[in-house]
Amino acid sequence: MRSLGFDVRTAPGADEARSLLASAPAAERVALVDAGFVGHLHALRLALTDPRFPAAAVPGALTAKPEARAALLRALASVADGPGESASVPSTPGAAGGTGAPAAGVAAPAPTDDPSAAPAAAEGPAATAVAPAAPLADRVAAGLGTGGTAVHRPELGSLVAAVPAGSDAREQAETAVAAVDDEAVRLRSAVKARDGFFTTFCISPYSRYLARWCARRGLTPNQVTTASLFTALIAAGCAATGTRGGYVAAGVLLLFSFVLDCTDGQLARYSLQYSTMGAWLDATFDRAKEYAYYAGLALGAARGGDDVWALALAAMVLQTCRHVVDFAFNEAHVDATAATSSGKAVTGTPTTALSTRLDSVGWTVWVRRMIVLPIGERWAMIAVLTALTTPRVVFCALLVGCAFAACYTTAGRVLRSVTRKATRTDRAARALADLADSGPLAEAVARVLRRPAGKLPGPLPLLIAVAGAATVLATAALAPLTAPSSGYAHFGGLVITGGVVYVLTSGLAVARRMGGALDWLIPPVFRAAEYGTILVLAARADVPGALPAAFGLVAAVAYHHYDTVYRIRGGAGAPPRRLVRALGGHEGRTLLVIVFAALSTRAFDLTLELTLITAAVALVALVESIRFWVSSGAPAVHDEGEPA
């Protein structure tokens, strides 16, 4: 156990183990390992060193973080010692096994992956004596669960963790341990079980070994994530040169950045180094890398005389809206209770039945994963096209591919939603309301219209949201420009009318509890309306710098929306309402941009105004986001559900 970051102390029974654990420093993790434990080192690693859970256990071993220490001591106090029983108690930095009796231990701040330490732990016995009945650690773990403390039990697969009763059982357990390569299992488990075709077959076969190399040299996932970001930024800089050599270098570096992007997650799983900072970096850097690369391509094209900023912004808008569809659908259905009107459970739908049949044919699984253009396939396509073609071709191919993928996935989810009767939980409805990002204007409208909105039938709130989005986009795209003033033709009052209609419909759409079958589509509709309006107004204004400024504004707002998603995913809830109100909500920002576009009278006004809004949104959102993700309340998770 010393290779896992524990010091080992032995105790002859529960009372002595409790005394040892109680004497450990209050800020340290502690563990209880039965003296007769037989198993793989990685089985203990999974149980005793994962930082995401307050308590975790495998047969014969149990750990508790500081927040679960009091519950552990209570459970130990309630467990009577069996005759001849002993356990092993790890104690401050160092232990994964014990010698003598039961072992209690205290974890060091972080586990080590020093390869020279692992064999020593594997060779030494995990404890000393054998309990005649259920092992002490198992009974204490059961007591923790009974007392209301959730105990995480990792899936071990082919790994062994047991407390054999008798010499024959011990010999069998030791034979089972010898039959399985602990390190091979650890390497396999470092790779996501479900990933895209390109990632699975072209990256993971060697990136897992890169992850192990990083672990053995003491590198952290956060360092690899940061290296991936810097590599992508260098790639964007190469693309911004506008030269063929720069484009080739950009494509190669973008692919290498993706290799590092896979490696950081595999390193986190390999060494169980999950952290709050890692959750934040992993959640946001992928988007920052991709969108910075779009900007680099647009700058490179401009050097060659081709203005593709509108295409770059359209690609960012489409990709972000795709992600919001993913997030909203998952949050709406993650804990929905399927039931018919009679209360009987629904076992499936025609759509899910078809999906199950397709899954039974292996090649269709990979085809469906590829056509949704996940991050691996998308970045590979961008890299290859960057090296061989022009930025305009890259963005056109990206828009076509992402549009098809968006239609495919959204259509399937709509079919699932309308064919599956379900009762959406209050948590899911709250999550959708948070993803809507309604500001003070929409809140005021919702309060006034809450009573009549409660009577709206099924899909009507969604249709109202769609009507409002269509109105604001249509007026932005079709409103006539006034006669040139000081050489600048600007928008008239009609576009402001569209903005006011959008505010009213946005409030009405969220005034009712968001528990309808298709209410998960409302947040994506709001994103498309806000981002699309900014794109259209900047493109129609046709003034220098307006589209790059609009690109920056959408990027800043999208960061706020991604931050909201990952807080909800981590179980920490949405950002505080004061932040959403300070940022104006989606309807407030949209109306503000519309008013500026309509009232601007000089060519540089709109660019300056968009830049100022961008700076304000980025500053407020980043300050609050950084404050949260470095706080003790941030979730210690490593995202496993990265969107397409």
C-alpha positions as CSV (number, residue, x, y, z in Angstrom):
1,M,0.0,0.0,0.0
2,R,2.9,2.3,0.3
3,S,3.0,2.7,-3.5
4,L,-0.6,4.1,-3.2
5,G,0.3,6.9,-0.9
6,F,-0.5,5.3,2.5
7,D,1.5,4.6,5.6
8,V,0.6,1.3,7.2
9,R,-0.4,0.6,10.8
10,T,-1.7,-2.7,12.0
11,A,-4.4,-3.4,14.6
12,P,-5.7,-6.6,16.1
13,G,-9.3,-5.6,15.9
14,A,-12.0,-3.0,15.3
15,D,-11.4,-1.0,18.5
16,E,-7.7,-0.7,17.8
17,A,-8.3,0.2,14.1
18,R,-10.8,2.9,15.2
19,S,-8.2,4.4,17.6
20,L,-5.5,4.5,14.8
21,L,-7.9,6.1,12.3
22,A,-9.1,8.6,14.9
23,S,-5.5,9.7,15.6
24,A,-4.7,10.3,11.9
25,P,-4.6,14.0,10.7
26,A,-8.1,15.3,10.1
27,A,-7.3,16.5,6.6
28,E,-6.0,13.2,5.3
29,R,-7.8,10.3,3.6
30,V,-7.8,7.0,5.6
31,A,-8.2,3.4,4.6
32,L,-9.0,0.1,6.2
33,V,-7.7,-3.1,4.5
34,D,-8.4,-6.6,5.9
35,A,-5.3,-8.5,6.9
36,G,-6.2,-11.4,4.7
37,F,-6.7,-9.4,1.5
38,V,-5.5,-11.0,-1.7
39,G,-5.8,-9.1,-5.0
40,H,-4.3,-6.9,-7.6
41,L,-2.7,-3.6,-6.8
42,H,-4.9,-1.8,-9.3
43,A,-8.0,-3.1,-7.6
44,L,-6.8,-1.4,-4.4
45,R,-5.8,1.7,-6.4
46,L,-9.4,2.0,-7.8
47,A,-10.9,1.7,-4.3
48,L,-8.5,3.7,-2.2
49,T,-7.1,6.6,-4.4
50,D,-10.0,7.9,-6.6
51,P,-10.5,11.4,-5.3
52,R,-14.0,11.8,-6.7
53,F,-15.9,9.9,-4.0
54,P,-16.1,10.5,-0.2
55,A,-16.0,6.7,0.5
56,A,-15.2,3.7,-1.7
57,A,-14.7,0.0,-1.2
58,V,-13.8,-3.3,-2.8
59,P,-14.0,-6.7,-1.0
60,G,-11.7,-6.4,2.0
61,A,-10.7,-2.8,1.6
62,L,-12.4,0.6,2.4
63,T,-11.4,4.2,2.2
64,A,-12.9,7.5,3.4
65,K,-12.0,11.1,2.6
66,P,-12.1,13.7,5.4
67,E,-15.8,14.4,4.9
68,A,-16.6,10.7,5.5
69,R,-14.2,10.1,8.4
70,A,-16.8,10.7,11.1
71,A,-19.2,8.3,9.5
72,L,-16.4,5.7,9.2
73,L,-15.6,5.9,12.9
74,R,-19.3,5.6,13.8
75,A,-19.5,2.5,11.6
76,L,-16.4,1.0,13.2
77,A,-17.8,1.6,16.6
78,S,-20.9,-0.3,15.8
79,V,-19.1,-3.3,14.4
80,A,-18.2,-6.0,17.1
81,D,-15.0,-7.8,16.6
82,G,-15.2,-11.4,15.5
83,P,-13.1,-14.1,17.2
84,G,-9.5,-14.0,15.9
85,E,-10.3,-11.1,13.5
86,S,-7.8,-8.6,12.5
87,A,-7.4,-5.9,9.9
88,S,-4.8,-3.7,8.4
89,V,-5.0,0.1,8.9
90,P,-2.9,2.3,6.5
91,S,-1.6,5.5,8.2
92,T,-0.1,8.9,6.9
93,P,1.7,8.8,3.5
94,G,2.4,5.3,2.1
95,A,0.3,1.8,2.1
96,A,-1.5,-0.8,0.1
97,G,-1.4,-3.8,2.2
98,G,-0.3,-4.6,5.7
99,T,1.7,-7.1,7.7
100,G,0.4,-8.6,10.8
101,A,-3.2,-7.8,11.8
102,P,-5.9,-5.5,10.3
103,A,-4.3,-2.4,8.7
104,A,-5.6,1.2,8.9
105,G,-4.0,3.9,6.9
106,V,-3.9,7.6,6.1
107,A,-3.5,8.7,2.5
108,A,-0.9,11.1,1.3
109,P,-2.1,14.1,-0.7
110,A,-1.8,12.2,-4.0
111,P,-1.0,8.7,-5.2
112,T,2.3,7.9,-6.8
113,D,2.9,6.2,-10.1
114,D,6.5,5.4,-9.5
115,P,7.0,2.1,-11.3
116,S,9.7,1.1,-8.8
117,A,7.2,1.3,-6.0
118,A,4.5,-0.9,-7.5
119,P,6.3,-4.3,-7.5
120,A,7.1,-3.9,-3.8
121,A,3.5,-3.4,-3.0
122,A,2.5,-6.3,-5.2
123,E,4.9,-8.6,-3.5
124,G,4.0,-7.8,0.1
125,P,0.9,-9.3,1.8
126,A,-2.1,-7.0,2.0
127,A,-2.8,-7.9,5.6
128,T,-2.2,-10.7,8.1
129,A,-5.0,-12.5,9.6
130,V,-8.2,-13.9,8.2
131,A,-11.7,-13.1,9.5
132,P,-14.0,-16.1,10.0
133,A,-17.1,-14.4,8.8
134,A,-17.5,-11.2,6.7
135,P,-14.2,-9.2,6.7
136,L,-14.1,-6.2,9.0
137,A,-13.7,-3.8,6.1
138,D,-16.8,-5.2,4.3
139,R,-18.9,-4.9,7.5
140,V,-17.8,-1.4,8.0
141,A,-18.6,-0.5,4.4
142,A,-22.1,-2.0,4.8
143,G,-22.4,0.1,8.0
144,L,-21.5,3.2,6.1
145,G,-24.2,2.6,3.6
146,T,-26.8,1.9,6.2
147,G,-25.8,5.1,7.9
148,G,-26.5,7.1,4.8
149,T,-23.0,7.6,3.4
150,A,-22.8,6.6,-0.2
151,V,-20.0,4.0,-0.8
152,H,-18.6,3.9,-4.3
153,R,-17.8,0.3,-5.5
154,P,-15.6,0.4,-8.7
155,E,-16.1,-2.2,-11.4
156,L,-13.2,-4.5,-11.2
157,G,-13.8,-6.7,-14.3
158,S,-11.0,-9.3,-14.4
159,L,-9.2,-7.8,-11.4
160,V,-9.2,-9.7,-8.2
161,A,-10.1,-8.4,-4.7
162,A,-11.0,-10.9,-2.0
163,V,-10.4,-12.1,1.5
164,P,-10.2,-15.9,1.2
165,A,-11.4,-18.1,4.0
166,G,-8.9,-21.0,4.3
167,S,-5.7,-22.0,2.5
168,D,-7.5,-23.6,-0.5
169,A,-9.4,-20.4,-1.2
170,R,-6.3,-18.3,-0.7
171,E,-4.4,-20.5,-3.2
172,Q,-7.2,-20.1,-5.7
173,A,-7.3,-16.3,-5.3
174,E,-3.5,-16.1,-5.7
175,T,-3.7,-18.2,-8.9
176,A,-6.4,-15.9,-10.2
177,V,-4.2,-12.9,-9.4
178,A,-1.3,-14.4,-11.3
179,A,-3.5,-15.2,-14.3
180,V,-4.4,-11.5,-15.0
181,D,-1.8,-8.9,-16.0
182,D,-2.6,-6.0,-13.7
183,E,-0.8,-3.4,-15.8
184,A,-2.5,-4.5,-19.1
185,V,-5.9,-4.1,-17.4
186,R,-4.9,-0.7,-16.2
187,L,-3.8,0.4,-19.6
188,R,-7.0,-0.9,-21.2
189,S,-9.2,0.9,-18.6
190,A,-7.4,4.1,-19.3
191,V,-9.2,4.3,-22.7
192,K,-12.8,5.3,-22.9
193,A,-15.1,2.3,-23.6
194,R,-17.1,4.3,-26.1
195,D,-15.4,6.6,-28.4
196,G,-15.3,7.6,-32.1
197,F,-13.8,5.5,-34.9
198,F,-10.8,7.7,-35.5
199,T,-10.0,8.0,-31.8
200,T,-10.4,4.3,-31.1
201,F,-8.4,3.0,-34.0
202,C,-6.0,5.8,-34.9
203,I,-5.2,7.5,-31.6
204,S,-5.8,5.3,-28.5
205,P,-3.7,2.3,-29.6
206,Y,-0.6,4.4,-28.9
207,S,-1.8,7.4,-26.8
208,R,-2.4,5.1,-23.8
209,Y,1.3,4.3,-23.8
210,L,2.1,8.0,-24.0
211,A,-0.2,8.4,-20.9
212,R,1.7,5.8,-19.0
213,W,5.0,7.5,-20.0
214,C,3.7,10.8,-18.6
215,A,2.5,9.1,-15.4
216,R,5.9,7.5,-14.8
217,R,7.6,10.9,-15.2
218,G,5.2,12.6,-12.8
219,L,3.3,14.6,-15.3
220,T,-0.3,15.5,-14.4
221,P,-3.3,15.5,-16.7
222,N,-3.6,19.3,-16.3
223,Q,-0.1,19.7,-17.6
224,V,-0.9,17.6,-20.7
225,T,-4.2,19.5,-21.2
226,T,-2.3,22.7,-21.1
227,A,0.3,21.4,-23.6
228,S,-2.6,20.4,-25.9
229,L,-4.0,23.9,-25.7
230,F,-0.6,25.5,-26.5
231,T,-0.1,23.1,-29.4
232,A,-3.5,24.1,-30.9
233,L,-2.8,27.8,-30.4
234,I,0.5,27.3,-32.3
235,A,-1.4,25.5,-35.0
236,A,-3.8,28.5,-35.2
237,G,-0.9,30.8,-35.5
238,C,0.6,28.7,-38.3
239,A,-2.8,28.8,-40.1
240,A,-2.9,32.6,-39.6
241,T,0.2,33.0,-41.8
242,G,-1.9,32.2,-44.9
243,T,0.9,30.3,-46.5
244,R,0.8,26.7,-47.8
245,G,3.7,25.7,-45.5
246,G,1.8,27.3,-42.6
247,Y,-1.4,25.4,-43.4
248,V,0.5,22.1,-43.6
249,A,2.2,22.8,-40.2
250,A,-1.2,23.8,-38.8
251,G,-2.8,20.5,-39.8
252,V,0.0,18.4,-38.3
253,L,0.0,20.4,-35.1
254,L,-3.8,20.2,-34.8
255,L,-3.6,16.4,-35.0
256,F,-0.8,16.3,-32.4
257,S,-2.9,18.5,-30.2
258,F,-5.7,16.0,-30.4
259,V,-3.3,13.2,-29.5
260,L,-2.5,15.1,-26.3
261,D,-6.2,15.8,-25.8
262,C,-6.8,12.1,-25.7
263,T,-3.7,11.5,-23.6
264,D,-4.8,13.8,-20.7
265,G,-8.0,11.9,-20.1
266,Q,-6.2,8.5,-20.4
267,L,-3.6,9.8,-17.9
268,A,-6.3,10.8,-15.5
269,R,-7.9,7.4,-15.7
270,Y,-4.6,5.6,-15.6
271,S,-3.3,7.3,-12.5
272,L,-6.8,8.3,-11.0
273,Q,-5.8,12.0,-11.0
274,Y,-9.2,13.6,-11.1
275,S,-9.3,17.2,-9.9
276,T,-11.5,20.3,-9.8
277,M,-9.0,22.2,-11.9
278,G,-8.8,19.3,-14.4
279,A,-12.6,19.3,-14.8
280,W,-12.6,23.0,-15.7
281,L,-9.6,22.8,-18.0
282,D,-10.9,19.7,-19.8
283,A,-14.4,21.1,-20.1
284,T,-13.3,24.4,-21.7
285,F,-10.0,23.9,-23.5
286,D,-11.4,21.7,-26.3
287,R,-13.8,24.5,-27.3
288,A,-11.1,27.2,-26.9
289,K,-8.7,25.2,-29.1
290,E,-11.2,24.5,-31.9
291,Y,-12.6,28.1,-32.0
292,A,-9.1,29.6,-31.9
293,Y,-8.2,27.5,-34.8
294,Y,-11.2,28.8,-36.7
295,A,-10.0,32.3,-36.0
296,G,-6.5,31.4,-37.3
297,L,-8.0,30.0,-40.5
298,A,-10.0,33.2,-41.0
299,L,-7.0,35.4,-40.4
300,G,-4.9,33.3,-42.9
301,A,-7.6,33.5,-45.5
302,A,-7.8,37.3,-45.1
303,R,-4.0,37.5,-45.8
304,G,-4.8,35.8,-49.1
305,G,-7.6,38.2,-49.9
306,D,-10.5,35.9,-49.0
307,D,-12.9,37.0,-46.2
308,V,-14.3,33.9,-44.5
309,W,-15.1,35.4,-41.1
310,A,-18.8,34.8,-41.7
311,L,-18.2,31.2,-42.4
312,A,-15.9,30.8,-39.3
313,L,-18.6,32.4,-37.1
314,A,-21.3,30.2,-38.7
315,A,-19.2,27.1,-38.0
316,M,-18.8,28.1,-34.4
317,V,-22.5,28.9,-34.0
318,L,-23.5,25.5,-35.6
319,Q,-21.1,23.5,-33.5
320,T,-22.1,25.2,-30.2
321,C,-25.8,24.7,-31.0
322,R,-25.1,21.0,-31.6
323,H,-23.6,20.7,-28.2
324,V,-26.5,22.4,-26.5
325,V,-28.8,19.9,-28.2
326,D,-26.7,17.1,-26.7
327,F,-26.5,18.6,-23.3
328,A,-30.2,19.6,-23.1
329,F,-31.4,16.2,-24.3
330,N,-29.2,14.3,-21.9
331,E,-30.1,16.5,-18.9
332,A,-33.8,16.1,-19.7
333,H,-33.7,12.3,-19.9
334,V,-30.9,11.3,-17.5
335,D,-33.3,10.6,-14.6
336,A,-36.7,10.7,-16.4
337,T,-39.1,8.0,-15.2
338,A,-40.7,6.2,-18.2
339,A,-44.4,5.4,-17.7
340,T,-47.6,5.2,-19.6
341,S,-50.7,7.2,-18.7
342,S,-51.8,4.1,-16.7
343,G,-48.5,4.2,-14.7
344,K,-47.0,1.0,-16.2
345,A,-43.4,1.2,-17.2
346,V,-42.4,1.6,-20.8
347,T,-39.7,-0.9,-21.8
348,G,-38.8,0.7,-25.1
349,T,-39.9,2.6,-28.2
350,P,-39.8,1.9,-31.9
351,T,-36.8,4.2,-32.2
352,T,-34.8,2.6,-29.5
353,A,-35.8,-0.9,-30.8
354,L,-34.4,0.1,-34.2
355,S,-31.3,1.4,-32.6
356,T,-30.8,-1.8,-30.7
357,R,-31.2,-3.9,-33.8
358,L,-28.6,-1.7,-35.6
359,D,-26.2,-2.1,-32.7
360,S,-26.4,-5.9,-33.2
361,V,-24.7,-5.4,-36.5
362,G,-21.1,-4.3,-35.6
363,W,-20.2,-2.1,-38.6
364,T,-23.4,0.0,-38.2
365,V,-22.2,1.2,-34.7
366,W,-19.0,2.6,-36.2
367,V,-20.8,4.2,-39.2
368,R,-23.3,5.9,-36.9
369,R,-20.5,7.2,-34.7
370,M,-18.6,8.6,-37.7
371,I,-21.5,10.3,-39.4
372,V,-22.3,12.4,-36.3
373,L,-18.8,13.9,-36.8
374,P,-17.4,13.6,-33.3
375,I,-14.4,15.5,-32.2
376,G,-11.8,13.0,-33.6
377,E,-13.3,12.7,-37.0
378,R,-14.0,16.5,-37.1
379,W,-10.5,17.5,-36.2
380,A,-9.0,14.9,-38.6
381,M,-11.1,16.3,-41.4
382,I,-10.1,19.9,-40.5
383,A,-6.4,19.1,-40.3
384,V,-6.3,17.2,-43.6
385,L,-8.3,19.8,-45.5
386,T,-6.2,22.6,-44.0
387,A,-3.1,21.0,-45.3
388,L,-4.5,20.3,-48.8
389,T,-7.0,23.0,-49.6
390,T,-8.1,26.5,-48.5
391,P,-9.8,27.9,-45.4
392,R,-13.0,28.4,-47.4
393,V,-13.1,24.8,-48.4
394,V,-12.4,23.8,-44.8
395,F,-15.4,25.8,-43.5
396,C,-17.8,24.8,-46.2
397,A,-17.0,21.1,-45.6
398,L,-17.3,21.6,-41.8
399,L,-20.7,23.4,-42.2
400,V,-22.1,20.7,-44.5
401,G,-20.8,17.8,-42.2
402,C,-22.0,19.4,-39.0
403,A,-25.4,20.4,-40.4
404,F,-26.0,16.8,-41.6
405,A,-24.8,15.4,-38.2
406,A,-27.1,17.9,-36.4
407,C,-30.1,16.9,-38.4
408,Y,-29.4,13.2,-37.9
409,T,-29.0,13.3,-34.2
410,T,-31.7,15.8,-33.5
411,A,-34.3,13.9,-35.6
412,G,-33.5,10.7,-33.7
413,R,-33.9,12.4,-30.3
414,V,-37.1,14.1,-31.3
415,L,-38.5,10.6,-32.4
416,R,-37.4,9.2,-29.0
417,S,-39.0,12.0,-27.1
418,V,-42.4,11.8,-28.9
419,T,-42.7,8.0,-28.8
420,R,-41.6,7.6,-25.2
421,K,-44.0,8.8,-22.5
422,A,-42.0,9.9,-19.5
423,T,-42.3,11.8,-16.3
424,R,-39.5,14.4,-16.1
425,T,-38.1,15.0,-12.7
426,D,-38.0,18.4,-11.0
427,R,-34.2,18.2,-11.3
428,A,-34.3,17.8,-15.0
429,A,-36.8,20.6,-15.4
430,R,-34.6,22.9,-13.3
431,A,-31.6,21.9,-15.4
432,L,-33.4,22.9,-18.6
433,A,-34.5,26.2,-17.1
434,D,-30.9,26.9,-16.2
435,L,-29.7,25.9,-19.7
436,A,-32.2,28.4,-21.1
437,D,-30.1,31.2,-19.6
438,S,-33.1,33.5,-19.2
439,G,-32.2,37.0,-18.0
440,P,-34.2,39.7,-16.1
441,L,-36.4,40.7,-19.0
442,A,-37.6,37.2,-19.7
443,E,-38.0,36.6,-16.0
444,A,-40.3,39.6,-15.7
445,V,-42.4,38.4,-18.7
446,A,-42.6,34.9,-17.2
447,R,-43.8,36.2,-13.9
448,V,-46.6,38.2,-15.5
449,L,-47.6,35.4,-17.8
450,R,-47.1,32.4,-15.5
451,R,-50.8,31.7,-14.9
452,P,-51.9,31.6,-18.5
453,A,-48.6,29.9,-19.5
454,G,-49.5,27.0,-17.1
455,K,-52.5,26.2,-19.4
456,L,-50.4,25.9,-22.6
457,P,-50.7,22.5,-24.2
458,G,-47.7,20.2,-24.7
459,P,-45.5,21.5,-27.5
460,L,-46.8,25.1,-27.5
461,P,-43.9,26.6,-25.4
462,L,-41.4,25.2,-27.9
463,L,-43.4,26.5,-30.8
464,I,-43.6,29.9,-29.2
465,A,-39.8,29.9,-28.7
466,V,-39.3,28.9,-32.3
467,A,-41.6,31.7,-33.5
468,G,-39.7,34.3,-31.4
469,A,-36.4,33.0,-32.8
470,A,-37.7,33.1,-36.3
471,T,-39.0,36.6,-35.9
472,V,-35.8,38.1,-34.5
473,L,-33.6,36.3,-37.2
474,A,-36.0,37.3,-40.0
475,T,-36.1,41.0,-39.0
476,A,-32.2,41.0,-38.6
477,A,-31.8,39.4,-42.0
478,L,-34.6,41.2,-44.0
479,A,-35.1,44.6,-42.3
480,P,-34.3,47.3,-44.8
481,L,-31.2,49.5,-44.2
482,T,-31.8,53.2,-43.9
483,A,-30.2,55.7,-46.3
484,P,-26.5,56.1,-45.8
485,S,-25.5,58.6,-43.1
486,S,-21.9,59.7,-43.0
487,G,-21.3,56.9,-45.6
488,Y,-22.8,54.2,-43.4
489,A,-26.2,52.5,-44.1
490,H,-27.7,51.4,-40.7
491,F,-30.7,49.4,-39.5
492,G,-34.1,51.0,-38.9
493,G,-36.6,50.4,-36.2
494,L,-38.1,47.2,-37.6
495,V,-35.1,45.2,-36.2
496,I,-35.8,46.6,-32.7
497,T,-39.4,45.4,-33.0
498,G,-38.1,41.9,-33.7
499,G,-35.9,42.1,-30.6
500,V,-38.9,43.1,-28.5
501,V,-41.0,40.2,-29.8
502,Y,-38.1,37.9,-29.0
503,V,-38.0,39.1,-25.4
504,L,-41.8,38.5,-25.0
505,T,-41.8,35.0,-26.6
506,S,-38.7,34.0,-24.6
507,G,-40.4,34.8,-21.3
508,L,-43.6,33.1,-22.3
509,A,-41.7,29.9,-23.4
510,V,-40.1,29.4,-20.0
511,A,-43.0,30.6,-17.9
512,R,-44.3,27.0,-17.5
513,R,-42.4,24.2,-15.9
514,M,-40.1,22.8,-18.5
515,G,-41.4,19.2,-18.3
516,G,-42.8,18.7,-21.7
517,A,-41.6,16.0,-24.1
518,L,-39.8,18.5,-26.4
519,D,-39.0,21.2,-24.0
520,W,-35.3,20.2,-24.1
521,L,-35.3,21.9,-27.6
522,I,-36.0,25.3,-26.1
523,P,-32.4,26.1,-24.9
524,P,-30.9,25.2,-28.3
525,V,-33.5,27.4,-30.0
526,F,-32.4,30.3,-27.7
527,R,-28.8,29.7,-28.6
528,A,-29.5,29.6,-32.3
529,A,-31.5,32.9,-32.0
530,E,-28.9,34.8,-30.0
531,Y,-25.8,33.6,-31.9
532,G,-27.5,33.7,-35.3
533,T,-28.8,37.3,-34.7
534,I,-25.3,38.5,-33.9
535,L,-23.9,36.8,-37.0
536,V,-26.5,38.2,-39.3
537,L,-26.3,41.8,-38.0
538,A,-22.5,41.8,-38.2
539,A,-22.5,40.4,-41.7
540,R,-25.2,42.8,-43.0
541,A,-23.6,45.8,-41.4
542,D,-20.6,45.3,-43.7
543,V,-18.3,47.5,-41.7
544,P,-14.6,46.8,-41.0
545,G,-14.0,44.5,-38.0
546,A,-17.7,43.8,-37.3
547,L,-17.5,40.0,-38.0
548,P,-14.3,39.4,-36.0
549,A,-15.8,41.4,-33.1
550,A,-19.0,39.3,-33.4
551,F,-16.9,36.1,-33.5
552,G,-15.3,37.2,-30.2
553,L,-18.7,38.0,-28.6
554,V,-20.2,34.6,-29.5
555,A,-17.1,32.9,-28.2
556,A,-17.4,34.8,-24.9
557,V,-21.1,34.0,-24.5
558,A,-20.5,30.4,-25.5
559,Y,-17.9,30.0,-22.8
560,H,-20.6,31.1,-20.3
561,H,-23.0,28.5,-21.7
562,Y,-20.4,25.7,-21.6
563,D,-19.5,26.7,-18.1
564,T,-23.2,26.3,-17.1
565,V,-23.3,22.9,-18.7
566,Y,-20.3,21.5,-16.9
567,R,-21.3,22.8,-13.5
568,I,-24.7,21.0,-13.9
569,R,-22.9,17.8,-15.1
570,G,-20.7,17.9,-12.1
571,G,-23.7,18.1,-9.8
572,A,-22.8,21.5,-8.5
573,G,-25.8,23.3,-10.0
574,A,-25.9,26.2,-12.5
575,P,-24.1,29.5,-12.0
576,P,-25.6,31.9,-9.5
577,R,-28.6,33.9,-10.7
578,R,-26.7,37.1,-10.0
579,L,-24.2,36.1,-12.8
580,V,-27.0,35.4,-15.3
581,R,-28.7,38.7,-14.5
582,A,-25.4,40.6,-14.7
583,L,-24.8,39.1,-18.2
584,G,-28.3,40.1,-19.2
585,G,-29.6,36.6,-20.2
586,H,-29.8,35.5,-23.8
587,E,-32.7,37.8,-24.5
588,G,-31.1,40.9,-22.9
589,R,-27.8,40.5,-24.8
590,T,-29.7,39.9,-28.1
591,L,-31.8,43.0,-27.6
592,L,-28.8,45.1,-26.7
593,V,-26.9,44.1,-29.9
594,I,-30.0,44.9,-31.9
595,V,-30.4,48.3,-30.4
596,F,-26.7,49.1,-31.0
597,A,-27.0,47.9,-34.6
598,A,-30.1,50.0,-35.2
599,L,-28.8,53.2,-33.6
600,S,-25.2,53.1,-34.8
601,T,-24.6,56.0,-37.2
602,R,-20.9,55.7,-38.0
603,A,-19.0,52.9,-39.6
604,F,-16.9,52.0,-36.6
605,D,-19.6,52.2,-34.0
606,L,-20.9,48.6,-34.3
607,T,-17.5,47.1,-34.2
608,L,-16.6,49.1,-31.1
609,E,-19.9,48.3,-29.4
610,L,-19.5,44.6,-30.0
611,T,-16.0,44.7,-28.7
612,L,-17.1,46.4,-25.5
613,I,-19.9,43.9,-25.0
614,T,-17.4,41.1,-25.6
615,A,-15.0,42.5,-23.0
616,A,-17.7,42.9,-20.4
617,V,-19.2,39.4,-20.9
618,A,-15.7,37.7,-21.0
619,L,-14.6,39.5,-17.8
620,V,-17.7,38.8,-15.7
621,A,-18.1,35.2,-16.9
622,L,-14.4,34.3,-16.5
623,V,-14.0,35.9,-13.1
624,E,-17.0,34.0,-11.7
625,S,-16.0,30.8,-13.5
626,I,-12.4,30.8,-12.2
627,R,-13.7,31.6,-8.7
628,F,-16.0,28.6,-8.8
629,W,-13.7,26.0,-10.4
630,V,-10.8,26.7,-8.0
631,S,-13.1,26.6,-5.0
632,S,-13.6,23.6,-2.7
633,G,-17.2,23.3,-3.9
634,A,-16.3,22.5,-7.5
635,P,-16.8,18.9,-8.6
636,A,-13.7,16.7,-8.7
637,V,-14.6,15.0,-12.0
638,H,-13.0,14.3,-15.3
639,D,-15.5,14.6,-18.1
640,E,-16.2,11.2,-19.7
641,G,-19.0,12.4,-21.9
642,E,-17.3,14.9,-24.2
643,P,-19.8,16.0,-26.8
644,A,-19.3,15.7,-30.6
